[in-house]
Amino acid sequence: MKNTIEIAGKDILINGVATQIRSGAMHYFRIHPDYWRDRLMKLKQCGLNTVETYFAWNFHEPREGEYDFSGWRDVVSFIKLAQELGLMVIARPGPFICSEWDFGGIPSWLLSKPPMRIRCMNPVWLEAVDRYFATILPMLHGLQWTQGGPIIMMQIDNEYGSVGNDVEYIRHLYQLHIDAGFDIPMFISDSISSTTALSGGIPETLLTGNGRRRPVNFLNTIQALRPGVPEIVMELWSGVSHKWTQSGWLTHDPEDVRVDVESLMERKASFNFYMFHGGTSFGYYPGAVSDGSKYLPYLNSYDTDAPLDEAGNPTEKYFIIQSVIKKHCPEAFTEEPKLIPARDFGRVNLAESAPLLENLQLLGRSVDSVTAEPMEYYGQDFGFILYSTDLSYLPRRICSLKLENLADRAQVFVDGVSYGTIYRNDASQSIQVPTGKIQILVENMGRFNSGMGVHMHFWKGLTGVVMDGCRRLYHWTVTPLPFDDLSALPFGSLVSQGNMPCFHRGVFEVDEPADTWLRVPYGRKGQVWLNGFNLGRYWQEGPQYALYVPAPLLKQGRNELVILELHGLRGEPIVELIDHYDRAPSIALPLN
């Protein structure tokens, strides 16, 4: 008999039976594939019957027209594994996902295509979007519930009504799914109001709500807008994301979550925890947000104070949710989840070093550029970029350099000497330096992933440099530095580099791989690679002081660790592998 899913008034009928969807969000791209089964099983053991996941477009099409759905990117295998474990799936393929992920999942190579305007009926944007969906929808078609697969619902874009009003665009995306043979319910999710519903929804899609605390209020709003439709909280925010330089580690009171879940279970409404397990935004993938005046980049940790922590272990919230579900739904499957222990592997001595500026030609290909342009102009997506120009033809004197549209953090060197750092949040974007050979190293710390209605400048690097307030500087040598491959670096004996950027390398032995946490106790700011894998950044500003290392990234036997320290180590050249997270003290999320 063919599987069916139908909307009958407020009921979601799955194979003819009114079903409450109890879902949790976890993203395949934030979990090592060796741990997919563990995390999915723990979701089921909590009493949930559905897993929800975004699809990160930029994770699958890092270069235009070059798609990758293998290994860690094999979302089809993730979905099939969920089905094997008896879970239904809610798919949210984008093209925009927000999710505190770089550019909301949009590939940054699109920024090199003028006149690019994202998330609307702009022809240049639509060409790329249509090609993406023409690739991914056929892969998902046979995984629909009605085709014998586990996918019961699909989302159209994400929280669109909060940032735009191109309903024609939403209808275009909807029609792509219909033309591809999708016959399962489709929905929009947003902070529900009449404005967001009218700006970002169409009658053919279900309305679902996002938020925390008193979620029944979202449902009441949905009923006022569309009486008699299913009640679904698509994002029940059970935690909070974290940003660099924030004071403390924000937490969401578990008792608040208990109250929210109780209210939804009593109402027999469907819901999806965002996040149930956050995982990790490895490498350069964390996004950024603005508070209206400041740029706020997200951490690599996407722990989000979720029911399952970053390492996949249950928190107090997990057991609260499990008990509330069991109370209202005794037939729900629940089970004690298995803990994953972490190990302390001790210290790793960083016995070798390689200065960055002395090894540029081994790390990136330089190009001559009349003007200083953003990294996307040079075909670069992530990492660092170096702008060099020679002012030594001028008399030796102090001059002022203003960096235009700095994104995000620059170190300025003259004749191989550091003269300071400028961050895009600084009140002044100028620096006083002597004339000479100028080098400006810019770090991309993540593109905006939200606020798409107001942000228009998503490019990274610089758009120009002005000297003494009046003279634009031309003729640059630009070196993109994504640091995708560090194997050519000629490491030698450790030599102090002062406050200059320098790579440091250490090796260590592992008898049996296990989860661990990596911290650079005397680091100021930098990036970490383990066995060639980009773990992410560290910054003494906090609030994250240790990076999560899943066991599958370690090798039995010899392991190699490389860090890029941007400002010189403050003490011993060591890295520590510890058995616990290290972060700023917890502070409670303020009440709304």
Secondary structure, DSSP 8 states (H G I E B T S, - for coil): ----EEEETTEEEETTEE---EEEE--GGGS-GGGHHHHHHHHHHTT--EEEEE--HHHH-SBTTB---SGGG-HHHHHHHHHHTT-EEEEE--S---TTBGGGG--GGGGGSSS---SSS-HHHHHHHHHHHHHHHHHHHTTBGGGTSSEEEEE-SSSGGGT---HHHHHHHHHHHHHTT--S-EEEEES--HHHHHHH--TTSEEEEEESS-THHHHHHHHHHSTT---EEEEEE-S---BTT-SSEEE--HHHHHHHHHHHHHHT-EEEEETSB--B--TT-B-EEE-SSSEEEB-SB--TT-SB-TTS-B-HHHHHHHHHHHHH-TTS---------B---EEEE--EEEESGGGHHHH---EEESS---GGGGT--SSEEEEEEE-TTS-S-EEEEEEET-BSEEEEEETTEEEEEEETTSS--EEEEESSEEEEEEE----B-S-TTT------B-SEEEETTTEE---EEEEEE--S--TT---EE----TTS-EEEEEEEEESS--BEEEE-TT--EEEEEETTEEEEEEETT-SB-SEEE-GGGS-SEEEEEEEEESS--SS-SEEEEESS--B--EEE----
